[in-house]
Amino acid sequence: MKSATTLQRKRSISVSGHKTSISLEDEFWNCLREIAEERGEKYVSKLVRDINAERQFANLSSAIRMYVLRHYRDLVDQQDRTIAPINGNSIEAW
C-alpha cells in the first residue's frame, strides 16, 4: 500500500508589517482562505495577524494549524447541538 504524503508549502507573508515565512500544507492554506472569506476579510494576512496576536504556541505554523482545527471543531459542535428542524424551526439540544 502506497503512503500518502502531504507536502508543506512555504509562503512569505507580511504580519504586522514584518515579512515572515510560514510552512503549511496546502489544505491548511485553503482553510485559512475559507475562514478569512467567512470573516469578510480580504486578505489572509489579517487573519494570520490575529492568530499571531493570540497564539500560545512557540511557532506560528503550529498556531495556525490549531486555529484551523478549533474553527472546524466549533462548527461541528454547533451542528451537533441542533436537532433536525420541526416545522422549519430548529430546536437547540442543550
BAFIZA-359231 format. One record per residue (C-alpha): x, y, z; residue in three letters. Coordinates in pm, whole numbers, padded with zeros to 5 digits, always signed. Example, Ala and Ser with C-alpha at 12.3 -4.5 7.8 and 13.67 -1.06 7.14 Angstrom:
<rs>
+01230-00450+00780ala;+01367-00106+00714ser;
</rs>
This chain:
<rs>
+00000+00000+00000met;+00140+00336-00101lys;+00151+00600+00171ser;+00007+00943+00103ala;+00244+01232+00152thr;+00127+01586+00203thr;+00396+01838+00132leu;+00432+02160+00317gln;+00447+02476+00113arg;+00645+02772+00242lys;+00495+03111+00171arg;+00606+03459+00259ser;+00351+03676+00429ile;+00350+04015+00597ser;+00233+04004+00958val;+00200+04340+01129ser;+00448+04494+00887gly;+00706+04219+00925his;+00783+03970+00648lys;+00786+03609+00763thr;+00777+03267+00603ser;+00518+03012+00706ile;+00530+02644+00614ser;+00188+02482+00591leu;+00026+02207+00393glu;-00195+02323+00105asp;-00507+02205+00293glu;-00432+02449+00574phe;-00367+02736+00331trp;-00702+02661+00166asn;-00878+02652+00504cys;-00720+02985+00601leu;-00856+03142+00282arg;-01203+03000+00350glu;-01205+03124+00710ile;-01083+03470+00605ala;-01366+03488+00349glu;-01620+03378+00613glu;-01495+03661+00834arg;-01529+03907+00547gly;-01157+03966+00533glu;-00996+04038+00200lys;-00651+03913+00294tyr;-00530+03601+00473val;-00254+03811+00629ser;-00514+03988+00850lys;-00633+03653+00984leu;-00274+03538+01037val;-00201+03862+01223arg;-00494+03793+01455asp;-00380+03433+01510ile;-00027+03554+01580asn;-00150+03806+01838ala;-00340+03535+02028glu;-00102+03244+01983arg;+00004+03025+02272gln;+00244+02812+02069phe;+00611+02874+02002ala;+00578+02866+01627asn;+00327+03040+01404leu;+00269+02742+01175ser;+00154+02534+01473ser;-00067+02816+01595ala;-00233+02838+01254ile;-00295+02463+01240arg;-00451+02471+01587met;-00666+02771+01495tyr;-00798+02593+01184val;-00866+02276+01385leu;-01055+02470+01654arg;-01253+02663+01390his;-01384+02346+01226tyr;-01437+02165+01556arg;-01650+02458+01672asp;-01858+02430+01353leu;-01913+02059+01415val;-02006+02127+01779asp;-02261+02386+01666gln;-02415+02139+01422gln;-02428+01866+01688asp;-02628+02094+01918arg;-02906+02145+01667thr;-03180+01885+01634ile;-03349+01833+01299ala;-03593+02115+01215pro;-03956+02077+01313ile;-04194+02290+01108asn;-03897+02480+00967gly;-03764+02580+01311asn;-03450+02427+01454ser;-03450+02331+01820ile;-03142+02362+02037glu;-03046+02033+02200ala;-02896+02199+02506trp;
</rs>
